[in-house]
């Protein structure tokens, strides 16, 4: 596999505002290298789907002072859990983020709540959380979030998928 520095050189757009490194499987180590690359200071759109990035890599990205101009961050199809999402939600570097794609990760209710309670993701307009482990509690927190002022497009699994009703009605159990 090519080094992340080489991939940045090959795939960074001419205006240095867009980088799509889909499907390179570089993991947390590659995410860390990417987060430190000074070549990305103007970056507005970062797409990193299917790269085996976990919580450690997400934390590196969230802590990156290089990525402060990001407007869109696509991290779908990785292995990011609640700790990584908490880092993203609390990062002072992501105050300009408008779109966050986290579908197909390992996010649970705790991560969803962190996004809902975030004081820095105030400009977030699009949030994609389908195909995670977020259940009713996390989905409801997002729906009621104060940040909903801007969050216009919330994509989650249907909470009805996680509610179970009794198959039997007490009145139907009579043995008349």
C-alpha positions as CSV (number, residue, x, y, z in Angstrom):
1,X,0.0,0.0,0.0
2,X,1.2,3.5,-0.8
3,X,2.1,5.9,2.0
4,X,-0.6,8.4,3.2
5,X,1.7,11.2,2.2
6,X,1.9,9.8,-1.3
7,X,-1.9,9.4,-1.4
8,X,-2.4,13.0,-0.4
9,X,-0.1,14.1,-3.1
10,X,-2.0,12.0,-5.7
11,X,-5.6,12.7,-4.6
12,X,-5.6,16.2,-3.2
13,X,-7.6,18.5,-5.5
14,X,-5.8,21.2,-7.4
15,X,-7.3,23.9,-5.2
16,X,-6.3,21.9,-2.1
17,X,-9.9,21.9,-0.8
18,X,-11.0,18.4,-1.4
19,X,-9.4,15.0,-0.6
20,X,-11.0,11.6,-1.2
21,X,-9.1,8.7,0.1
22,X,-11.7,6.0,-0.1
23,X,-10.9,2.4,0.4
24,X,-7.2,2.5,1.2
25,X,-7.5,0.6,4.5
26,X,-4.7,2.7,6.2
27,X,-6.2,2.5,9.7
28,X,-5.5,4.7,12.7
29,X,-1.8,5.1,11.8
30,X,-2.7,6.5,8.4
31,X,-5.4,8.8,9.9
32,X,-2.7,10.1,12.3
33,X,-0.3,10.8,9.5
34,X,-3.1,12.5,7.5
35,X,-4.1,14.7,10.6
36,X,-0.6,16.1,10.8
37,X,-0.1,16.9,7.1
38,X,0.4,20.6,6.6
39,X,-0.7,20.2,2.9
40,X,-4.3,20.0,4.2
41,X,-4.5,23.4,5.8
42,X,-7.0,24.6,3.2
43,X,-9.0,21.4,3.1
44,X,-12.8,21.8,3.3
45,X,-14.0,18.3,2.3
46,X,-12.4,15.2,3.6
47,X,-13.7,11.8,2.6
48,X,-12.2,8.7,4.3
49,X,-14.7,5.8,3.9
50,X,-13.6,2.2,4.3
51,X,-10.2,2.7,5.8
52,X,-10.4,0.7,9.1
53,X,-10.2,3.9,11.1
54,X,-11.2,3.4,14.7
55,X,-11.5,5.6,17.8
56,X,-7.8,6.4,17.9
57,X,-7.8,7.6,14.3
58,X,-11.0,9.6,14.8
59,X,-9.4,11.3,17.9
60,X,-6.3,12.2,15.9
61,X,-8.5,13.7,13.2
62,X,-10.5,15.6,15.8
63,X,-7.4,17.0,17.5
64,X,-5.8,18.1,14.2
65,X,-5.2,21.8,14.0
66,X,-4.5,21.3,10.3
67,X,-8.2,20.4,9.6
68,X,-9.9,23.5,11.1
69,X,-11.3,24.6,7.8
70,X,-13.3,21.4,7.2
71,X,-16.9,21.8,6.2
72,X,-17.5,18.1,5.3
73,X,-16.1,15.0,7.0
74,X,-17.0,11.5,5.6
75,X,-16.0,8.6,7.8
76,X,-18.5,6.0,6.8
77,X,-17.7,2.3,6.7
78,X,-15.0,2.5,9.4
79,X,-14.9,1.1,13.0
80,X,-15.4,4.3,14.9
81,X,-17.2,4.0,18.3
82,X,-18.4,6.3,21.0
83,X,-14.9,7.5,22.1
84,X,-14.1,8.6,18.5
85,X,-17.4,10.4,18.1
86,X,-17.0,12.1,21.5
87,X,-13.7,13.5,20.3
88,X,-15.3,14.8,17.1
89,X,-18.2,16.2,19.0
90,X,-16.0,18.1,21.5
91,X,-13.3,19.2,19.0
92,X,-12.9,23.0,19.0
93,X,-11.4,22.4,15.5
94,X,-14.8,21.4,13.9
95,X,-16.8,24.6,14.5
96,X,-17.2,25.0,10.8
97,X,-18.4,21.4,10.1
98,X,-21.7,21.3,8.2
99,X,-21.8,17.6,7.1
100,X,-20.7,14.6,9.1
101,X,-21.0,11.1,7.6
102,X,-20.7,8.4,10.2
103,X,-22.9,5.7,8.8
104,X,-21.7,2.1,9.0
105,X,-19.5,2.5,12.1
106,X,-19.9,1.3,15.7
107,X,-21.5,4.4,17.2
108,X,-24.0,3.7,20.1
109,X,-26.3,5.9,22.1
110,X,-23.4,7.5,24.1
111,X,-21.9,8.8,20.8
112,X,-25.2,10.1,19.5
113,X,-25.8,12.0,22.8
114,X,-22.3,13.5,22.5
115,X,-23.2,14.9,19.1
116,X,-26.6,16.1,20.4
117,X,-24.9,17.9,23.3
118,X,-22.0,19.3,21.3
119,X,-21.1,22.9,21.9
120,X,-18.9,23.0,18.8
121,X,-20.9,21.3,16.1
122,X,-23.3,24.2,16.0
123,X,-23.2,24.6,12.2
124,X,-23.8,20.9,11.5
125,X,-26.6,20.6,8.9
126,X,-26.3,17.0,7.7
127,X,-25.7,14.0,10.0
128,X,-25.6,10.5,8.7
129,X,-25.8,7.8,11.5
130,X,-27.6,4.9,9.8
131,X,-26.2,1.4,10.2
132,X,-24.6,2.0,13.6
133,X,-25.6,0.8,17.0
134,X,-27.6,3.9,17.9
135,X,-30.9,2.9,19.5
136,X,-34.0,4.8,20.6
137,X,-32.3,6.7,23.4
138,X,-29.6,8.1,21.1
139,X,-32.0,8.9,18.3
140,X,-34.3,10.8,20.6
141,X,-31.4,12.8,22.1
142,X,-30.5,13.9,18.6
143,X,-34.1,14.8,17.7
144,X,-34.4,16.9,20.8
145,X,-30.9,18.4,20.6
146,X,-30.4,22.1,21.0
147,X,-28.1,22.0,18.0
148,X,-31.2,21.0,15.9
149,X,-31.4,24.7,15.1
150,X,-29.0,23.9,12.2
151,X,-29.3,20.1,12.0
152,X,-31.9,19.9,9.2
153,X,-31.0,16.5,7.8
154,X,-30.7,13.8,10.3
155,X,-30.4,10.3,8.9
156,X,-30.7,7.5,11.5
157,X,-32.3,4.1,11.6
158,X,-36.0,4.1,12.4
159,X,-36.5,3.9,16.2
160,X,-39.5,1.7,15.6
161,X,-37.1,-1.0,14.5
162,X,-35.9,-1.1,18.2
163,X,-39.3,-1.2,19.9
164,X,-40.9,-4.5,20.6
165,X,-44.6,-5.0,21.4
166,X,-45.9,-8.0,23.2
167,X,-47.2,-10.6,20.7
168,X,-49.9,-11.5,23.0
169,X,-52.7,-9.4,24.4
170,X,-53.7,-10.2,28.0
171,X,-57.4,-10.5,27.0
172,X,-56.6,-13.1,24.3
173,X,-55.1,-15.5,26.8
174,X,-58.4,-16.6,28.2
175,X,-59.1,-20.3,27.9
176,X,-62.9,-20.0,27.6
